Amino acid sequence: MPHLRWQGSERVGQLSGLRLWLDEAALPNTPAPLELGVGGAWPRGPYDAAFTANTLHIMAWEEVARMFERLANVLAPGGPLAVYGPFHRDDRPTSPSNAAFDAWLRAQSAHLGVRDAAAVDALARPHGFALQRGAGDAGAQPAAPVAARRALTPARCRARLDGPALFRRGSLR
């Protein structure tokens, strides 16, 4: 998507790896990644869209709430948010592999775990995001609810990010 400026971000301990990937790709629309911890300082918006992958299940619930709050402040009105990762439906795993992954996460730490799509929706709604119908229904594949303003729609991708990536349309700024 050359028409988007992909502003990657990562926690401080992971920035060097992301920088290596971006340097290797050498794409003109991927500036140097920003340091971004959910509880720390955030870049100034507005951004047209945001994407986060494999984050909700490795953050404490309070951090998930903070992420939605902060994203609401940096996204332009109507800006979508795509959230990629595993989700439960009706508090039940959508596949045996998601059940095993959730058990493994919870054995690592009490704050980790696959999140229920409805609980994420309830947490996101006060910040203007809403789970789209059918989101979180990808079976063994992680779902990408898109929270549009704002919506949360199933999609598949192979990206691996541990923090939000923010997008702006048009030329590099």
Buried (B, 14 or more C-beta within 10 A) or exposed (E): EEEBBBBBBBBEEBBEEBBEEBEEEEEEBBBEBBBBBBEEEBEEBEBBBBBBBBBBBBBBBEBBBBBBBBBBEBBEEEBBBBBBBBBBBEEEBBEEEBBEBBEEBBEEEEEBBBBBBBBBBEBBBEBBBBBBEEBBBBEEBBBBBBBBBBBBBBBEEEBEBBBBBBBBEEEEE
